[in-house]
Amino acid sequence: MSNSDTITVVPRLKFKSGGLDEIMPALNVLLDKMSKEPNFVECYLHRDLDDPDVLVIYETWATTRESFGAEEMTRPYRGDYQAAIGDSLESVDMMWLATPFRHDAAAKA
C-alpha cells in the first residue's frame, strides 16, 4: 500500500462540560470495533491540552474519502456510538487529509 492509497480523518470533538467522562466507554467500544476493520491502518486519540472537554481522533484508513463515507461511516456500531453520546457532544470539526508529503520519526537506538 502506498501513501496515495490512504486518507487521514481528523475529527475534533467538543463535548459539553463533564460530558466527556460519560461517553468514554462508548468511544472505547467504537475505537475497538473500528480498529478491526480491514481498511483500518492506525488511530491516535488525543485530549486537548487547553480544553479537557475536547478530543481529537487521528484516523488513517486504506481507502478513499468516498469509500470511507460509504463503507466505514455506515457501520452499525457508529450508529450505536451516536446514540450513546446523545446530546453530550457540542460540536464536531472534521479535517480530511490525503497523501502525506513527509513523515519523520525519532531514530530508535
C-alpha positions as CSV (number, residue, x, y, z in Angstrom):
1,M,0.0,0.0,0.0
2,S,1.4,3.4,-0.9
3,N,0.6,6.7,0.8
4,S,-1.6,7.6,-2.1
5,D,-3.9,4.8,-1.1
6,T,-4.7,6.2,2.3
7,I,-6.7,9.0,3.8
8,T,-6.5,10.5,7.3
9,V,-9.7,11.7,9.0
10,V,-9.3,14.1,12.0
11,P,-12.4,14.8,13.9
12,R,-12.2,17.4,16.7
13,L,-14.9,16.6,19.2
14,K,-16.0,19.3,21.6
15,F,-18.1,17.9,24.4
16,K,-20.3,19.8,26.9
17,S,-18.7,20.3,30.2
18,G,-18.4,17.0,32.0
19,G,-19.8,15.1,29.1
20,L,-16.6,13.5,28.0
21,D,-16.3,11.2,31.0
22,E,-19.8,9.9,30.4
23,I,-19.1,8.9,26.8
24,M,-15.6,7.4,27.1
25,P,-16.9,3.8,27.5
26,A,-18.9,4.2,24.2
27,L,-15.9,5.8,22.5
28,N,-13.6,3.0,23.5
29,V,-16.1,0.4,22.1
30,L,-16.2,2.4,18.8
31,L,-12.4,2.6,18.6
32,D,-12.0,-1.1,19.4
33,K,-14.5,-2.1,16.7
34,M,-13.1,0.4,14.2
35,S,-9.6,-1.0,14.6
36,K,-10.7,-4.4,13.5
37,E,-11.9,-3.2,10.1
38,P,-9.9,-4.4,7.0
39,N,-9.2,-0.9,5.8
40,F,-8.1,0.4,9.2
41,V,-4.4,1.5,9.4
42,E,-4.0,3.3,12.7
43,C,-5.6,5.7,15.2
44,Y,-4.5,8.1,17.8
45,L,-6.8,9.6,20.4
46,H,-5.7,12.9,21.9
47,R,-7.1,15.1,24.6
48,D,-6.7,18.9,24.1
49,L,-4.1,20.4,26.5
50,D,-6.1,23.7,26.7
51,D,-9.6,22.3,26.9
52,P,-10.3,19.0,28.7
53,D,-13.7,18.7,27.0
54,V,-12.1,18.4,23.5
55,L,-10.8,15.2,22.0
56,V,-9.1,14.8,18.6
57,I,-9.0,11.5,16.8
58,Y,-6.4,11.0,14.2
59,E,-7.5,8.0,12.0
60,T,-5.7,6.6,8.9
61,W,-7.5,4.3,6.5
62,A,-6.5,2.4,3.4
63,T,-9.4,3.7,1.3
64,T,-10.7,6.8,-0.5
65,R,-12.8,9.6,1.1
66,E,-15.8,8.4,-0.9
67,S,-15.4,4.8,0.2
68,F,-14.8,5.8,3.8
69,G,-18.1,7.7,3.8
70,A,-20.0,4.8,2.1
71,E,-18.4,1.9,4.0
72,E,-16.9,3.0,7.3
73,M,-19.4,5.7,8.3
74,T,-22.4,3.4,7.8
75,R,-21.2,0.6,10.1
76,P,-23.9,-0.2,12.7
77,Y,-21.5,0.4,15.6
78,R,-21.1,4.0,14.5
79,G,-24.8,4.4,15.0
80,D,-24.6,2.8,18.4
81,Y,-21.9,5.3,19.3
82,Q,-24.0,8.3,18.1
83,A,-26.9,7.0,20.2
84,A,-24.7,6.6,23.2
85,I,-23.3,10.1,23.1
86,G,-26.7,11.7,22.9
87,D,-26.6,15.4,23.4
88,S,-23.2,15.4,25.2
89,L,-21.5,16.4,22.0
90,E,-21.4,20.2,21.5
91,S,-19.6,20.4,18.1
92,V,-17.6,18.4,15.6
93,D,-15.0,19.9,13.2
94,M,-13.6,17.5,10.5
95,M,-10.3,17.6,8.6
96,W,-9.7,15.3,5.7
97,L,-6.1,14.7,4.8
98,A,-4.7,13.0,1.7
99,T,-1.3,11.8,0.8
100,P,1.4,12.7,3.3
101,F,4.2,14.7,1.8
102,R,6.7,13.8,4.6
103,H,6.9,11.7,7.7
104,D,9.7,11.9,10.3
105,A,10.2,9.8,13.4
106,A,12.9,9.7,16.0
107,A,15.6,7.1,15.3
108,K,15.5,4.2,17.8
109,A,18.8,3.2,19.3
